[in-house]
Amino acid sequence: MNSDAHILVVDDNENNRFMLLQHLRKLGFRRISEAGDGSVALQLIADAVPDLILLDVVMPNIDGIAVLEAIRSGGHLAAIPVIMVSALDDIDIAVRCIELGAEDYLTKPIQMQVLRARIATVLEKRRLRELELEFLTHLDPDTRLPNRQALLERVTRLLVARRHFALVVLSCRNHDSIALGASERDASQRLRALNDRIQSSRLTTDIVACVGDGTLAWLLPDVQADHLLLREVELLLNEGAAQGAESNEAMHDYTAAIATGPPADPSEGAAELLRLATSEAMRISPDTNERVLIADPAWRIGARRALLLLREVEQALAGDQLRLHFQPIINIADNSVVGAEALIRWQHPVQGLLAPGAFLPAVEHSPLMDSIDAWVVAAALRALRSWSDRLPDEFRLHVNVTAHGLTSGRMIELIEQAASGALRKHLTIELTERIHVVDMPSCVGALQHLRGLGIQVALDDFGTGFSSLSHISLLPCDLLKIDRSFVTLVDSDPKRRRLLASLVGMARALDLGVVVEGVEREEEMAVLREMVPLQVQGYLTGRPMPEAGLLALLR
């Protein structure tokens, strides 16, 4: 029972009021008002609406029944629960009170247990009615989805918290025609089907609301509006259109716009963001192939370019335009080639050979990255098999993989199948530390499995990104690759030289091999020669080259 409820006791008999107040206080109620006649009661109700009224029937001037009639005709006051209290055990009066909307009719003297039960029941019914009303005020009656008000409240919460979010508005270009040609029920079913697809997507969803005829708004917390989100929304609509061809859902009629928050102007609220995204979604011309855009012009151009690049890379993967180049790894003691790192390149049909920095940033956080990782591993292992009869025993081909690729299981299976026992001694798998390892136990298990196969494991880019000394103890590895940021200007900066020497010394203390990356100048190499044994990699000792160049170097 809600002891915070405000209860008004109305009775012209002071003793009766005193007894009721005593009963209520014993039941735990503290917010209690009292009135000695009907006119005072109506004034108190107008000033502060109570949660429950205990109303005497027989009073001078304005009796309880007249007060009850006034309350029930009082607009917003009509929902106040009223329990009638009377010394008259008259069935006709009781029926009249119930017909006027009283919750109950109690006869005096009132037993405290009965009063407690009646009040508890009435307050619980009021609470449930309020919940139902709250639910209905946040619900679209046609689609049974949250409505505009529910969405605006959720967006406002994110704005107050200054959290990043994306607000996607999906609008049907010819909703009215579809509704006339079929029915409003069919149009609502189409929106519910779109909601189901949104809810089953891999993106985190806060709320999907119906904000207008044929229009849904989709709120994604902690999401930036970029080309990857643009692609996900396009895929959602395209998949819906493909299904619609069979189920007549006409998803090709939908367009979408993405607004981002929080806005640069703090005065812009939830309603302004929703209006922006809605107007942008509705202005997309049906004569163009564009179906999704970012509402903020500052984001739009860059995201659209990145999305086009992502599509091109997807086509390049399918069209056999990707290549592997190999950068030699040198033993600094005798300048022998002891390995090479496989590095991806894109043989662009117009722009020529592109380095990974020109295209990988557009795909590295998309599902396409897993396919590219698999292509690199498969191509590297094919090359390794073709070289097997001419490789020095100490040669190892280094191949980069991401932690996500390792933990998916697909990569391990690919390596096991493509790398026979004889080839495994020539293979090093490099795990980059620039990407955060989300599932550390699975990653550790995958690396242990690789080492059990006789494959060397290297920790790439050590000292950058998410790296820490704890990674060396957590991730089983045989080799550290020290990032080039520790090598640049090492000849002229004593602090940098000491730092590099400490990293090399730590690796040796842990019985780990060392490859120093990014060696580009003779002065840097002179410093490294003081730290032998080391392996080095960089433009000074060999730029990335095609397969023929590496084989010539090995010969």
C-alpha positions in Angstrom: 0.0 0.0 0.0 1.3 3.4 -0.9 1.8 5.3 2.4 2.7 8.4 0.4 -0.8 8.7 -1.0 -2.6 12.0 -0.2 -6.0 11.2 1.4 -8.8 13.8 2.0 -11.3 13.0 4.8 -14.6 14.9 4.4 -17.1 14.7 7.4 -19.1 17.3 9.2 -18.8 15.4 12.5 -15.5 16.3 14.1 -15.3 13.1 16.2 -15.8 11.0 13.1 -13.0 12.9 11.3 -10.7 12.4 14.3 -11.3 8.7 14.4 -10.7 8.3 10.7 -7.5 10.3 10.9 -6.3 8.1 13.7 -7.1 5.0 11.8 -5.2 6.3 8.7 -2.2 7.3 10.7 -2.0 3.8 12.3 -2.1 2.5 8.7 1.0 4.5 7.9 -0.5 7.5 6.0 1.0 10.9 6.7 -0.4 13.1 3.9 -3.9 13.6 5.2 -6.2 16.6 4.7 -9.7 17.1 6.3 -12.8 19.2 5.5 -15.9 19.8 7.6 -18.3 20.4 4.8 -18.8 19.9 1.1 -17.9 23.4 0.0 -14.5 23.3 1.8 -13.9 19.9 0.4 -14.4 21.1 -3.2 -12.1 24.0 -2.6 -9.3 21.8 -1.2 -9.8 19.4 -4.2 -9.4 22.3 -6.6 -6.2 23.5 -4.8 -4.5 20.1 -4.6 -5.9 16.9 -6.2 -5.8 14.1 -3.6 -5.2 10.4 -4.4 -8.2 9.3 -2.5 -11.3 10.9 -0.8 -13.2 9.4 2.2 -16.5 11.2 1.8 -19.4 11.3 4.3 -22.8 11.0 2.7 -25.0 13.1 5.1 -23.7 16.7 5.5 -25.5 20.1 5.8 -25.7 22.5 2.8 -23.7 20.4 0.2 -24.1 16.7 1.0 -21.7 13.9 0.0 -23.7 12.9 -3.0 -23.7 16.5 -4.4 -19.9 16.6 -3.8 -19.5 13.3 -5.6 -21.6 14.6 -8.6 -19.4 17.7 -8.7 -16.2 15.7 -8.7 -17.4 13.4 -11.5 -18.4 16.3 -13.7 -15.1 18.1 -13.0 -13.1 17.0 -16.0 -9.6 16.0 -14.8 -11.1 15.5 -11.3 -13.4 12.8 -12.5 -10.7 10.1 -12.1 -10.2 10.8 -8.3 -11.2 7.6 -6.4 -13.9 8.2 -3.8 -15.0 5.9 -1.0 -18.4 6.9 0.5 -18.7 6.7 4.3 -22.1 6.8 6.0 -24.0 5.8 9.1 -27.0 5.0 6.8 -27.2 1.3 5.9 -29.5 2.2 3.0 -29.1 0.1 -0.2 -30.7 2.7 -2.4 -28.2 5.4 -1.3 -25.4 2.9 -1.7 -26.5 2.1 -5.2 -26.9 5.8 -6.1 -23.3 6.4 -4.9 -21.9 3.5 -6.9 -23.8 4.7 -10.0 -22.2 8.1 -9.6 -18.8 6.5 -9.7 -17.9 5.8 -6.1 -15.3 3.1 -5.6 -17.0 1.7 -2.5 -19.6 2.4 0.2 -18.7 1.8 3.9 -21.0 2.0 6.8 -20.1 3.4 10.2 -18.5 2.4 12.5 -15.7 1.3 10.2 -13.4 -1.5 11.3 -9.8 -0.7 10.7 -9.1 -4.0 8.9 -11.9 -3.3 6.5 -10.7 0.3 5.9 -7.2 -0.9 5.3 -8.4 -3.5 2.7 -10.7 -1.0 0.9 -8.0 1.7 0.7 -5.4 -0.8 -0.5 -7.7 -2.1 -3.2 -8.7 1.4 -4.4 -5.1 2.8 -4.5 -3.9 -0.3 -6.4 -6.7 0.2 -9.0 -5.7 3.8 -9.3 -2.0 2.9 -9.8 -2.9 0.4 -12.5 -5.2 2.9 -14.3 -2.3 5.4 -14.2 0.1 2.8 -15.7 -2.4 2.0 -18.4 -2.9 5.7 -19.2 0.8 6.2 -19.3 1.2 3.2 -21.6 -1.6 4.4 -23.9 -0.2 8.0 -24.1 3.1 6.5 -25.3 1.6 4.0 -27.7 0.5 4.4 -31.4 -2.9 2.8 -31.5 -2.6 1.5 -35.1 0.8 -0.2 -35.0 0.9 -0.8 -31.2 4.4 0.6 -31.3 5.8 3.4 -29.1 4.7 6.8 -30.4 6.3 10.2 -31.0 6.0 11.2 -27.4 7.8 8.1 -26.2 10.6 8.6 -28.7 11.1 12.3 -27.7 11.4 11.4 -24.1 14.1 8.8 -24.8 16.0 11.2 -27.0 15.8 13.9 -24.4 17.4 11.5 -21.8 20.3 10.9 -24.1 20.7 14.7 -24.7 20.7 15.4 -21.0 23.3 12.8 -20.5 25.4 14.2 -23.5 25.6 10.7 -25.0 26.3 10.2 -28.6 23.4 8.6 -30.6 22.0 8.2 -34.1 18.3 8.9 -34.9 17.2 7.1 -38.0 13.9 8.1 -39.6 12.5 5.6 -42.1 9.6 7.0 -44.2 7.4 5.5 -46.8 7.3 7.8 -49.9 3.8 6.9 -50.9 2.1 5.7 -47.7 -1.2 7.3 -48.6 -1.4 5.6 -51.9 -0.5 2.2 -50.4 -3.1 2.8 -47.6 -5.8 3.7 -50.1 -4.9 0.8 -52.4 -4.9 -1.8 -49.6 -6.0 -0.6 -46.1 -4.6 1.2 -43.1 -4.4 -2.2 -41.4 -2.0 -3.4 -44.2 0.0 -0.2 -43.9 0.4 -0.7 -40.1 1.4 -4.4 -40.6 4.1 -3.2 -43.0 5.5 -0.8 -40.3 5.4 -3.6 -37.7 7.3 -5.9 -40.1 9.9 -3.2 -40.6 10.1 -2.9 -36.8 10.7 -6.6 -36.5 13.6 -6.4 -39.0 15.1 -3.5 -37.1 14.9 -5.3 -33.8 16.6 -8.4 -35.3 19.5 -6.3 -36.7 22.9 -6.5 -35.2 22.8 -2.9 -34.1 21.9 -1.9 -30.5 18.5 -0.4 -30.4 17.0 1.9 -27.7 13.5 2.3 -29.2 11.7 2.1 -32.5 8.6 4.4 -32.6 5.9 5.2 -35.0 6.1 9.0 -35.4 3.7 9.6 -38.3 1.8 8.0 -41.2 4.2 5.5 -42.7 7.1 6.7 -40.7 9.3 5.0 -38.1 12.1 6.5 -36.0 14.9 4.3 -34.8 17.1 5.4 -31.9 20.6 3.9 -31.6 22.6 4.9 -28.4 26.4 5.3 -28.4 26.5 5.2 -32.2 28.2 7.6 -34.6 26.6 8.4 -38.0 29.2 7.0 -40.4 29.4 5.0 -43.6 29.0 1.7 -41.7 25.7 2.8 -40.2 24.7 4.1 -43.6 25.4 0.7 -45.0 23.5 -1.2 -42.3 20.4 0.9 -42.9 20.6 0.4 -46.7 21.0 -3.4 -46.1 18.0 -3.3 -43.9 15.8 -1.6 -46.5 17.2 -3.7 -49.4 16.6 -7.0 -47.5 13.1 -5.8 -46.8 12.6 -5.0 -50.4 13.7 -8.4 -51.4 11.3 -10.0 -49.0 8.6 -7.6 -50.1 8.8 -8.9 -53.7 7.3 -12.1 -52.3 5.2 -10.7 -49.5 4.0 -7.6 -51.3 5.4 -5.3 -48.6 6.8 -2.7 -51.1 9.8 -1.9 -49.0 11.4 -0.3 -52.0 9.1 2.7 -51.2 11.0 3.5 -48.0 13.8 6.1 -47.6 15.8 7.0 -44.5 17.8 9.8 -43.0 20.1 9.7 -40.1 20.5 12.6 -37.6 23.2 12.6 -35.0 23.3 13.8 -31.4 24.1 15.6 -29.3 23.8 18.5 -31.8 26.5 21.2 -32.0 23.9 23.7 -30.9 22.8 22.8 -27.3 19.5 24.7 -27.8 18.4 22.1 -30.3 16.2 19.5 -28.6 14.7 16.2 -29.4 11.9 17.6 -31.5 14.3 19.6 -33.7 16.4 16.5 -34.4 13.3 14.5 -35.3 12.1 17.2 -37.6 15.5 17.4 -39.3 15.7 13.6 -39.9 12.0 13.4 -41.0 12.3 16.2 -43.5 15.5 14.8 -45.0 14.0 11.3 -45.3 11.0 12.7 -47.1 12.9 14.9 -49.5 14.9 12.1 -51.1 13.7 12.0 -54.7 12.0 8.8 -55.9 13.8 9.3 -59.2 17.3 8.6 -57.7 18.9 5.4 -56.5 19.7 7.1 -53.1 17.6 5.7 -50.4 19.6 6.6 -47.2 21.4 9.8 -46.3 22.9 11.5 -43.3 20.9 14.6 -42.3 24.0 16.6 -41.1 25.7 18.0 -44.2 29.0 18.1 -42.3 28.9 14.3 -42.0 27.2 13.5 -45.3 29.9 13.9 -47.9 32.6 11.9 -46.0 30.2 9.1 -45.0 28.9 8.8 -48.6 32.5 8.6 -50.0 33.5 6.0 -47.4 30.4 4.0 -48.2 31.2 4.0 -51.9 34.8 3.0 -51.1 33.4 0.1 -48.9 31.4 -1.1 -51.9 34.3 -0.8 -54.2 36.5 -2.9 -51.9 33.7 -5.5 -51.7 33.7 -5.6 -55.5 37.6 -5.8 -55.5 37.5 -8.8 -53.3 35.0 -10.5 -55.5 36.8 -9.4 -58.7 40.2 -10.7 -57.8 41.8 -7.2 -57.6 43.5 -7.7 -54.3 47.2 -8.6 -54.2 49.9 -9.6 -51.7 53.2 -7.8 -51.4 56.0 -9.0 -49.1 58.3 -6.9 -47.0 61.6 -8.6 -46.0 62.6 -9.2 -42.4 66.4 -9.2 -41.9 68.6 -10.7 -39.3 70.7 -7.7 -38.3 73.7 -9.8 -37.4 74.4 -11.1 -40.9 71.9 -9.2 -43.1 70.2 -12.5 -44.1 66.5 -12.7 -45.0 64.8 -14.6 -42.2 61.2 -13.8 -43.1 58.7 -11.5 -44.7 55.4 -9.9 -43.8 52.5 -10.4 -46.2 50.9 -7.0 -46.8 47.7 -6.5 -48.8 47.5 -4.2 -51.8 44.6 -3.3 -54.1 45.3 -3.3 -57.9 42.7 -0.6 -58.6 41.5 -0.6 -62.2 41.8 3.2 -62.5 44.1 4.4 -59.7 46.7 1.7 -59.9 48.3 -0.1 -56.9 46.9 1.2 -53.6 48.4 0.7 -50.2 46.1 -0.6 -47.3 45.9 2.9 -45.8 43.9 4.0 -48.8 41.1 1.6 -48.3 41.3 -0.6 -45.2 40.0 2.2 -42.8 36.7 2.1 -44.7 36.2 -1.6 -44.0 38.1 -2.5 -40.8 35.0 -2.2 -38.5 32.7 -3.9 -41.0 31.9 -7.6 -41.5 33.8 -7.4 -44.8 37.1 -7.2 -42.7 36.7 -10.9 -41.7 36.5 -11.8 -45.4 39.6 -9.8 -46.2 41.5 -11.4 -43.3 40.5 -14.8 -44.6 41.6 -13.8 -48.2 45.0 -12.6 -46.9 45.6 -15.8 -44.9 44.6 -18.1 -47.8 46.7 -16.2 -50.3 49.7 -16.1 -48.0 49.5 -19.9 -47.4 49.2 -20.5 -51.2 52.3 -18.5 -51.7 54.1 -20.3 -48.9 53.2 -23.7 -50.4 54.6 -22.7 -53.7 57.9 -21.7 -52.2 58.3 -24.7 -49.9 61.1 -26.3 -51.8 63.3 -23.2 -51.9 62.9 -21.7 -48.3 65.7 -21.6 -45.8 64.9 -23.4 -42.6 64.8 -20.2 -40.5 62.4 -18.4 -42.9 59.0 -17.4 -41.6 56.1 -15.7 -43.5 54.3 -13.3 -41.2 50.6 -12.9 -41.6 48.4 -10.3 -39.8 45.1 -11.4 -38.2 42.7 -9.6 -35.9 41.6 -10.9 -32.5 38.0 -11.0 -33.8 39.1 -13.2 -36.8 40.9 -15.6 -34.4 38.1 -16.0 -31.9 35.5 -16.6 -34.7 37.0 -20.0 -35.2 36.9 -19.7 -39.0 40.5 -18.5 -39.2 41.9 -21.4 -37.1 40.1 -23.9 -39.3 41.4 -22.2 -42.5 45.0 -22.3 -41.2 44.8 -25.9 -40.1 43.5 -27.0 -43.4 45.8 -25.0 -45.6 49.0 -25.2 -43.7 50.4 -28.7 -43.6 52.8 -29.8 -40.9 55.9 -29.0 -43.0 54.6 -25.5 -43.7 53.7 -24.6 -40.2 57.3 -24.1 -39.1 57.5 -21.3 -41.8 54.4 -19.5 -40.6 54.1 -16.6 -38.0 50.7 -15.3 -37.1 50.8 -11.6 -36.0 48.1 -10.3 -33.7 47.8 -6.5 -33.8 47.4 -4.6 -30.5 45.8 -1.6 -32.3 42.4 -3.4 -32.0 41.0 -4.0 -28.5 40.8 -7.6 -27.6 37.2 -8.0 -26.4 37.1 -11.8 -25.7 40.5 -12.3 -24.1 39.9 -16.0 -23.0 38.9 -17.0 -26.5 41.9 -15.2 -28.0 44.3 -16.8 -25.6 42.9 -20.2 -26.4 43.2 -19.6 -30.1 46.8 -18.5 -29.8 47.7 -21.5 -27.6 46.1 -23.8 -30.3 48.3 -22.2 -33.0 51.5 -22.6 -31.0 50.5 -26.2 -30.4 50.5 -26.7 -34.2 54.0 -25.4 -34.4 53.1 -22.0 -35.7 54.9 -19.0 -34.3 52.8 -16.2 -32.7 53.9 -12.5 -32.7 52.5 -9.6 -30.9 52.4 -6.8 -33.5 52.6 -3.0 -32.9 53.8 -3.5 -29.4 53.7 -0.4 -27.3 50.8 1.3 -29.2 47.0 1.2 -29.1 45.6 -0.9 -26.3 49.0 -2.6 -25.5 50.3 -2.9 -22.0 52.8 -5.1 -20.2 49.9 -7.3 -19.0 49.3 -8.3 -22.6 52.6 -10.1 -22.7 51.7 -12.2 -19.7 48.1 -12.8 -20.9 48.7 -13.5 -24.6 50.9 -16.5 -25.4 53.5 -15.3 -27.9 57.0 -16.1 -29.2 57.9 -12.7 -30.7 57.5 -9.0 -30.1 57.3 -6.6 -33.0 58.3 -3.1 -31.7 56.4 -0.3 -33.4 58.3 2.2 -35.6 57.3 5.1 -33.2 60.1 3.9 -30.9 62.7 3.8 -33.7 62.1 7.2 -35.4 64.9 9.6 -34.4 66.3 7.1 -31.9 69.9 8.2 -33.0 69.3 11.8 -31.8 67.1 11.3 -28.8 68.8 9.7 -25.7 65.5 9.1 -23.9 64.1 7.3 -27.0 67.2 5.2 -27.2 67.0 4.1 -23.6 63.3 3.3 -24.0 64.0 1.2 -27.1 66.8 -0.6 -25.3 64.6 -1.3 -22.3 61.9 -2.8 -24.5 64.4 -5.1 -26.2 65.9 -6.1 -22.9 62.5 -6.9 -21.5 61.7 -9.1 -24.5 64.9 -11.0 -24.0 64.3 -11.4 -20.3 61.0 -13.1 -21.2 62.8 -15.3 -23.8 60.9 -13.6 -26.7 62.3 -12.8 -30.1 62.3 -9.2 -31.3 61.5 -7.6 -34.7 62.0 -3.8 -34.8 59.7 -2.2 -37.4 60.0 1.0 -39.4 63.8 1.2 -39.9 64.3 3.8 -42.6 67.7 5.5 -41.9 71.3 4.2 -41.6 71.6 6.2 -38.4 68.7 4.2 -36.8 70.3 1.0 -38.0 73.6 1.9 -36.4 71.9 2.2 -33.0 70.1 -1.1 -33.5 73.4 -2.9 -34.3 74.4 -2.2 -30.7 71.4 -4.3 -29.5 72.0 -7.5 -31.5 70.6 -10.1 -31.9 67.6 -8.4 -33.5 65.5 -8.7 -36.6 64.6 -5.6 -38.4 62.0 -4.6 -41.0 61.6 -1.3 -42.9 62.3 0.7 -46.0 66.0 0.7 -45.4 66.3 -3.1 -45.6 63.5 -3.7 -48.2 60.2 -2.1 -49.3 57.1 -4.3 -49.8 57.6 -6.1 -53.1 55.7 -8.6 -55.3 56.3 -12.3 -54.9 58.9 -12.4 -57.7 61.0 -9.7 -55.9 61.1 -11.6 -52.7 62.0 -14.9 -54.3 64.9 -13.1 -56.1 66.0 -11.7 -52.8 65.9 -15.2 -51.2 68.0 -16.6 -54.1 
